[in-house]
Amino acid sequence: MPTDEIPAAQAELLRRMYEIFNTQRVDDFTRVAFHPDVDWPNVREGKRLHGIDDVLAYWKGQFAVAHPLVRIEGMAAEPDGRVAVQVRHGLRDASGDHWSDGTVDHLYTFREGKVAHMEVRG
């Protein structure tokens, strides 16, 4: 997926976001990178989360039971202006990192230079 159509600041913010997510030290960066009214999917429960505090609580709930990992496989600009990030999910445990066979797309909308909306496709 080509990144040359994606604004450099957005591509860098997304790369950094996934790096930090994998460390589970998400508080400070999320508060800087996410729009205060961010709209985020809770895939497990099939509902939407609204606001940074809801997203952080969701992630910390995941971190309490497992060490999820997400690896970027590529990025592309969508015709509607969103950024599609193709990712591979994984888990870390005592025996190492384990990666899924397939990938999904995370679709991002930005507002005021910050992540404002995310959807999962695939």
Backbone as CSV, one residue per row, in Angstrom:
resi,resn,N_x,N_y,N_z,CA_x,CA_y,CA_z,C_x,C_y,C_z
1,MET,0.843,-1.183,0.000,0.000,0.000,0.000,0.887,1.245,0.000
2,PRO,0.723,2.134,-0.946,1.586,3.319,-1.011,1.250,4.331,0.070
3,THR,2.288,4.925,0.641,2.072,5.957,1.654,2.291,7.355,1.097
4,ASP,2.670,7.485,-0.190,2.993,8.796,-0.736,1.785,9.710,-0.877
5,GLU,0.564,9.168,-0.839,-0.641,9.986,-0.940,-1.145,10.428,0.436
6,ILE,-0.580,9.880,1.486,-1.007,10.175,2.852,-0.162,11.327,3.387
7,PRO,-0.781,12.348,3.979,0.032,13.411,4.581,1.051,12.822,5.553
8,ALA,2.280,13.296,5.472,3.379,12.743,6.260,3.072,12.762,7.758
9,ALA,2.453,13.820,8.247,2.157,13.910,9.684,1.175,12.825,10.109
10,GLN,0.185,12.538,9.258,-0.778,11.482,9.591,-0.108,10.113,9.576
11,ALA,0.705,9.849,8.570,1.393,8.560,8.490,2.301,8.360,9.697
12,GLU,3.038,9.375,10.076,3.936,9.266,11.222,3.153,9.078,12.520
13,LEU,2.056,9.816,12.691,1.234,9.667,13.886,0.709,8.231,13.989
14,LEU,0.241,7.661,12.887,-0.282,6.293,12.917,0.825,5.278,13.210
15,ARG,1.979,5.437,12.592,3.100,4.517,12.886,3.441,4.548,14.377
16,ARG,3.544,5.753,14.904,3.894,5.910,16.328,2.795,5.336,17.221
17,MET,1.538,5.534,16.835,0.417,5.024,17.624,0.507,3.506,17.777
18,TYR,0.783,2.795,16.690,0.876,1.337,16.772,2.102,0.901,17.582
19,GLU,3.209,1.597,17.431,4.394,1.284,18.244,4.077,1.400,19.727
20,ILE,3.431,2.488,20.097,3.115,2.727,21.506,2.057,1.749,21.999
21,PHE,1.048,1.452,21.189,0.033,0.473,21.590,0.699,-0.847,21.984
22,ASN,1.684,-1.273,21.223,2.341,-2.545,21.492,3.133,-2.538,22.795
23,THR,3.472,-1.352,23.315,4.155,-1.265,24.610,3.172,-1.192,25.768
24,GLN,1.919,-0.921,25.482,0.838,-0.735,26.457,0.980,0.539,27.287
25,ARG,1.868,1.435,26.915,2.024,2.725,27.604,1.334,3.806,26.773
26,VAL,0.021,3.755,26.762,-0.772,4.515,25.796,-1.311,5.849,26.304
27,ASP,-1.287,6.094,27.587,-1.983,7.265,28.147,-1.579,8.590,27.523
28,ASP,-0.320,8.975,27.667,0.105,10.309,27.245,-0.041,10.507,25.743
29,PHE,0.435,9.541,24.958,0.372,9.690,23.504,-1.070,9.777,23.016
30,THR,-1.938,8.948,23.561,-3.337,8.940,23.121,-3.981,10.294,23.381
31,ARG,-3.673,10.893,24.489,-4.265,12.200,24.808,-3.776,13.287,23.855
32,VAL,-2.597,13.120,23.280,-2.062,14.085,22.320,-2.543,13.780,20.902
33,ALA,-2.620,12.505,20.538,-2.873,12.099,19.151,-4.348,11.960,18.798
34,PHE,-5.222,11.776,19.782,-6.640,11.552,19.516,-7.438,12.827,19.747
35,HIS,-8.398,13.056,18.880,-9.325,14.169,19.061,-10.138,13.900,20.331
36,PRO,-10.463,14.920,21.114,-11.219,14.687,22.360,-12.529,13.929,22.146
37,ASP,-13.157,14.099,20.985,-14.422,13.419,20.691,-14.223,12.180,19.823
38,VAL,-13.070,11.537,19.922,-12.773,10.373,19.073,-13.900,9.335,19.148
39,ASP,-14.186,8.730,18.013,-15.202,7.678,17.875,-14.448,6.409,17.492
40,TRP,-14.523,5.369,18.339,-13.663,4.187,18.227,-14.487,2.915,18.362
41,PRO,-14.155,1.868,17.626,-14.937,0.635,17.739,-14.522,-0.229,18.934
42,ASN,-15.519,-0.752,19.610,-15.308,-1.835,20.573,-15.751,-3.092,19.827
43,VAL,-14.805,-3.710,19.153,-15.110,-4.829,18.262,-15.685,-6.004,19.042
44,ARG,-15.131,-6.267,20.189,-15.565,-7.411,21.002,-17.045,-7.336,21.351
45,GLU,-17.534,-6.148,21.691,-18.924,-5.985,22.112,-19.819,-5.424,21.011
46,GLY,-19.238,-5.097,19.857,-20.032,-4.597,18.745,-20.660,-3.240,18.980
47,LYS,-19.949,-2.358,19.673,-20.486,-1.019,19.914,-19.394,0.012,19.670
48,ARG,-19.755,1.284,19.763,-18.813,2.373,19.540,-18.457,3.019,20.876
49,LEU,-17.223,3.472,20.970,-16.740,4.205,22.133,-16.590,5.662,21.737
50,HIS,-16.822,6.565,22.691,-16.766,7.997,22.389,-15.910,8.700,23.433
51,GLY,-14.847,9.319,22.970,-13.956,10.069,23.845,-12.719,9.282,24.214
52,ILE,-11.668,10.009,24.505,-10.370,9.415,24.821,-10.448,8.513,26.045
53,ASP,-11.145,8.934,27.092,-11.207,8.129,28.308,-11.842,6.762,28.043
54,ASP,-12.873,6.723,27.195,-13.503,5.438,26.862,-12.543,4.528,26.098
55,VAL,-11.779,5.105,25.168,-10.817,4.302,24.401,-9.729,3.764,25.332
56,LEU,-9.210,4.603,26.198,-8.169,4.154,27.127,-8.689,3.054,28.053
57,ALA,-9.901,3.195,28.549,-10.478,2.161,29.419,-10.632,0.843,28.655
58,TYR,-11.054,0.915,27.411,-11.192,-0.279,26.568,-9.843,-0.963,26.384
59,TRP,-8.823,-0.189,26.027,-7.498,-0.772,25.844,-6.963,-1.366,27.140
60,LYS,-7.132,-0.661,28.241,-6.614,-1.174,29.515,-7.337,-2.450,29.923
61,GLY,-8.615,-2.571,29.568,-9.335,-3.827,29.790,-8.727,-4.958,28.986
62,GLN,-8.348,-4.673,27.726,-7.664,-5.684,26.918,-6.320,-6.048,27.533
63,PHE,-5.569,-5.041,27.957,-4.240,-5.273,28.516,-4.291,-6.079,29.807
64,ALA,-5.388,-5.986,30.537,-5.513,-6.702,31.805,-5.610,-8.219,31.609
65,VAL,-6.073,-8.650,30.440,-6.256,-10.091,30.215,-5.279,-10.673,29.195
66,ALA,-4.600,-9.832,28.423,-3.679,-10.330,27.399,-2.740,-9.199,27.000
67,HIS,-1.744,-9.541,26.202,-0.853,-8.531,25.630,-1.068,-8.521,24.122
68,PRO,-2.082,-7.753,23.664,-2.342,-7.702,22.224,-1.227,-6.958,21.495
69,LEU,-1.009,-7.347,20.259,-0.031,-6.707,19.392,-0.703,-6.370,18.069
70,VAL,-0.230,-5.319,17.427,-0.724,-4.961,16.106,0.489,-4.514,15.286
71,ARG,0.656,-5.128,14.108,1.784,-4.803,13.234,1.263,-4.223,11.919
72,ILE,1.788,-3.075,11.536,1.402,-2.460,10.268,2.010,-3.251,9.118
73,GLU,1.151,-3.596,8.154,1.595,-4.265,6.934,1.615,-3.292,5.757
74,GLY,0.888,-2.183,5.861,0.867,-1.184,4.804,-0.129,-0.079,5.098
75,MET,-0.062,1.003,4.325,-0.986,2.131,4.450,-1.369,2.606,3.064
76,ALA,-2.574,3.135,2.941,-3.017,3.720,1.677,-4.061,4.796,1.948
77,ALA,-4.076,5.797,1.085,-5.114,6.814,1.138,-6.365,6.262,0.469
78,GLU,-7.505,6.430,1.113,-8.792,6.025,0.548,-9.339,7.172,-0.303
79,PRO,-10.175,6.874,-1.301,-10.749,7.937,-2.139,-11.530,8.991,-1.346
80,ASP,-12.107,8.601,-0.199,-12.902,9.544,0.603,-12.068,10.347,1.594
81,GLY,-10.736,10.198,1.536,-9.858,10.969,2.409,-9.408,10.245,3.657
82,ARG,-10.017,9.097,3.964,-9.570,8.330,5.120,-8.228,7.667,4.812
83,VAL,-7.568,7.216,5.853,-6.329,6.468,5.706,-6.611,5.032,6.121
84,ALA,-6.282,4.089,5.240,-6.430,2.664,5.537,-5.068,2.122,5.977
85,VAL,-5.050,1.510,7.148,-3.835,0.877,7.643,-4.095,-0.622,7.692
86,GLN,-3.366,-1.359,6.869,-3.506,-2.811,6.873,-2.652,-3.346,8.023
87,VAL,-3.288,-4.136,8.917,-2.589,-4.613,10.111,-2.757,-6.114,10.285
88,ARG,-1.800,-6.666,10.999,-1.849,-8.066,11.411,-1.906,-8.063,12.936
89,HIS,-2.886,-8.755,13.496,-3.031,-8.837,14.957,-2.191,-9.982,15.510
90,GLY,-1.790,-9.822,16.751,-1.038,-10.864,17.426,-1.221,-10.771,18.920
91,LEU,-0.617,-11.723,19.607,-0.590,-11.753,21.074,0.811,-12.104,21.526
92,ARG,1.213,-11.535,22.656,2.498,-11.866,23.269,2.220,-12.653,24.538
93,ASP,2.939,-13.759,24.709,2.852,-14.517,25.946,4.254,-14.976,26.331
94,ALA,4.345,-15.835,27.330,5.641,-16.267,27.844,6.494,-16.959,26.776
95,SER,5.854,-17.538,25.769,6.624,-18.245,24.736,6.968,-17.349,23.541
96,GLY,6.533,-16.088,23.551,6.898,-15.179,22.470,5.703,-14.508,21.830
97,ASP,5.922,-13.981,20.631,4.883,-13.289,19.877,4.239,-14.264,18.901
98,HIS,2.921,-14.196,18.800,2.153,-15.074,17.914,1.284,-14.194,17.027
99,TRP,1.405,-14.354,15.700,0.717,-13.490,14.746,-0.359,-14.252,14.000
100,SER,-1.480,-13.582,13.724,-2.574,-14.187,12.958,-2.136,-14.374,11.507
101,ASP,-2.827,-15.262,10.811,-2.517,-15.509,9.407,-3.026,-14.396,8.500
102,GLY,-4.155,-13.790,8.854,-4.770,-12.790,7.984,-4.565,-11.378,8.475
103,THR,-4.981,-10.437,7.650,-4.893,-9.023,7.997,-6.285,-8.395,7.934
104,VAL,-6.417,-7.244,8.557,-7.613,-6.413,8.472,-7.166,-4.985,8.209
105,ASP,-8.096,-4.148,7.797,-7.809,-2.729,7.604,-8.424,-1.925,8.739
106,HIS,-7.652,-1.009,9.263,-8.148,-0.001,10.188,-8.277,1.282,9.377
107,LEU,-9.456,1.858,9.352,-9.734,3.064,8.563,-9.829,4.274,9.490
108,TYR,-9.013,5.281,9.220,-8.924,6.446,10.091,-9.400,7.713,9.401
109,THR,-10.123,8.519,10.177,-10.489,9.870,9.792,-9.797,10.810,10.776
110,PHE,-9.261,11.895,10.254,-8.574,12.881,11.084,-9.382,14.174,11.143
111,ARG,-9.292,14.828,12.273,-9.886,16.154,12.446,-8.898,16.979,13.250
112,GLU,-8.584,18.168,12.752,-7.635,19.067,13.429,-6.303,18.364,13.681
113,GLY,-5.901,17.503,12.731,-4.618,16.818,12.823,-4.578,15.639,13.780
114,LYS,-5.734,15.262,14.315,-5.790,14.174,15.291,-6.734,13.072,14.821
115,VAL,-6.537,11.870,15.347,-7.428,10.752,15.027,-8.805,11.062,15.602
116,ALA,-9.815,11.073,14.722,-11.176,11.398,15.152,-12.135,10.211,15.039
117,HIS,-11.803,9.235,14.181,-12.714,8.113,13.949,-11.915,6.924,13.429
118,MET,-12.276,5.729,13.881,-11.636,4.513,13.377,-12.699,3.454,13.153
119,GLU,-12.554,2.737,12.052,-13.402,1.593,11.729,-12.500,0.424,11.373
120,VAL,-13.040,-0.785,11.532,-12.322,-2.000,11.128,-13.025,-2.571,9.897
121,ARG,-12.237,-2.875,8.868,-12.766,-3.463,7.641,-12.057,-4.804,7.411
122,GLY,-12.881,-5.825,7.128,-12.298,-7.140,6.830,-12.315,-8.003,8.003
